[in-house]
């Protein structure tokens, strides 16, 4: 039962290209966000985003930025590796990239919030951060 090859389906819903073209697009978007975070928090960065080299862990006196980093918790969690984790003194931010079709933006947003809810709870308890 193949879906019609509509533009929306090809852009964001085709399982045959999900692990190739979609992953590449996902990683490019994540890299641009990482590049902007480096600018925001005072890390070295390239003048051009496409030359940016992502480091797995960046740390300074303000923040720690983790790239595709598995977060250890007391409980086993299926979703414990956000694309980018930002650790500030009192807060932690999880960024997990998704590029759904227009009709699925709200559903995908809710899915990501639900996926990382348990990790949020664990981090709040273990790291004493919000």
Secondary structure, 3 states (H helix, E strand, C coil): CCCCCCHHHHHHCCCCCCCCHHHHHHHHHHHHHHHHHHHHCCCCCCCCHHHCCCCCEEECCCCEEEECCCCCCCCCCCCCCCCEEEECCCCEEEECCCCCCHHHHHHHHHHHHHHHHHHHHHHHHHHCCC
